[in-house]
Amino acid sequence: MQQHVLVIENGDNNLEIISRLVRRAGLTPVGATSLMEGRARFAQNTPETFLCAIIAYSLPDAPKGEAIDFAINAYIPTIATTESLDTLIRDKVLERDVVDYIPKENAQNYDYLIRLIARLEKNKSTGVVVVSTNRVQRTRTLSLLERHNFVVYECITASEAMSALSDHKHIRLVITDNTLPDMSGTVFVASLRKAFSKEQLAIMGIAGGQGMLMSAHFIKSGANDFLRIPYCHEEFLCRVMQNVEYIESVEAIRRAANTDYLTGLPNRRHFFYTVTMQHQQLSDEHALALIDLDFFKSINDTHGHDAGDAVLKAVAALIEFYFPDEIISRFGGEEFCIYLPDTPFSEAYERLDDFRKVVEAEAIELPKTTTHITCSIGMSGTTTQRIDNLISDADKQLYAAKNSGRNKVMFDKTAHLAFE
Ligand SMILES: Nc1nc2c(ncn2[C@@H]2O[C@H](COP(=O)(O)OP(=O)(O)OP(=O)(O)O)[C@@H](O)[C@H]2O)c(=O)[nH]1
């Protein structure tokens, strides 16, 4: 796990500020205030533990970016810092293969620095597709992305890009030129939008020439963003970061809206969405189970609410383990639901009864002790194709299981005689 950041800054004050930001990003700074000290600190650590380096352009013993060269030659992704936005120094910095450079001018620049270092770790699992027939342009774009640790896919045609997208689920951004051999960039964008919404996949159009309409054309075809070639290094990286962060924020919101906060299982809302989207036509051979923990209130009363939470998490983990291919959910409180598609009722019954025995046998670890719990299960199945009927039928059976002694699986015997 890479988690060190080599920080070589001009003076103790700057070093302290940058080190604090690095710690806020959850990483460990290895600090120095001169190139000589930086070399020594670097030599004391394993090179692979460095996620990146943040290096001042000008240091007392390295006035012209020599410390930046040192870090780049040691194969560490390097972010350069400068005292101010000076175009001459900027050009000197960008002649080198730096990840980015930050003028230490205002708080927003420091905020950008934190986002940038957090991204360097996340980018290792974020895919970006670059589609262009222009080799020089494509290579330049890929090199900038690689410096940011993105996993990059180089494509010349739209169809190559389509297959990269279907093979690699971690792709979050497509950067496409307008002139492609098999279709125009804007037609490609429009066809991508049939498969991926703007919230699932970001698309940036790029095009050269003087035509002012190309950006509008790309955006009307479904692109999230557009950049004119030749683009400036910094603008390109800021836009890439913004587009990828947008997709990730939507994913995070969607995950939070669909997940039960305590157990991490899908919630009731997501359960209905998944069942109805994936199984618009429910099959004849299917089953649904409502699982309710027995006398759960007494766990809370005896061991406290945290212990109750621990029991819910333990049972949720068992459900995930024993029903990895089924649609599972925490319905609320101490009630869980499992939908078993394409499963004969007798097989579903056996699996659920085995699960009931697993729960009964499980010693659940609490902070100061272990405890045991049982569950009651109501099942429904083949008699109906409607999810709301399946749930109300299972609920009646669950009620019956609770009223006839608990710790059992019940189903409507008149409806499932063959299996009885
Ligand atoms: N710790 C904890 N308790 C919860 C949570 N959600 C619901 N509960 C508690 O679960 C308990 C459910 O109690 P009851 O409905 O009486 O059910 P029970 O004690 O399991 O009894 P039976 O279902 O009849 O076997 C209530 O005390 C709720 O406060 C939660 O997220 N965490």
The ligand as a Gaussian input file, in Angstrom:
#p B3LYP/6-31G(d) Opt

LIG

0 1
 N      -30.159000      -2.354000      17.511000
 C      -31.112000      -2.125000      16.622000
 N      -32.393000      -2.398000      16.894000
 C      -33.333000      -2.181000      15.957000
 C      -33.021000      -1.644000      14.698000
 N      -34.173000      -1.540000      13.991000
 C      -35.163000      -1.995000      14.780000
 N      -34.674000      -2.394000      15.969000
 C      -35.383000      -2.942000      17.126000
 O      -35.913000      -4.208000      16.784000
 C      -36.902000      -4.526000      17.758000
 C      -38.023000      -5.321000      17.103000
 O      -38.851000      -5.725000      18.132000
 P      -40.191000      -6.514000      17.893000
 O      -40.902000      -5.949000      16.685000
 O      -40.938000      -6.524000      19.173000
 O      -39.738000      -7.946000      17.470000
 P      -38.949000      -9.085000      18.214000
 O      -38.443000      -8.684000      19.559000
 O      -37.912000      -9.573000      17.253000
 O      -40.048000     -10.187000      18.390000
 P      -40.633000     -11.169000      17.303000
 O      -40.420000     -10.574000      15.936000
 O      -42.085000     -11.271000      17.617000
 O      -39.918000     -12.448000      17.460000
 C      -37.386000      -3.196000      18.330000
 O      -36.983000      -3.136000      19.683000
 C      -36.604000      -2.138000      17.541000
 O      -36.214000      -1.038000      18.314000
 C      -31.653000      -1.315000      14.450000
 O      -31.268000      -0.842000      13.368000
 N      -30.742000      -1.589000      15.416000

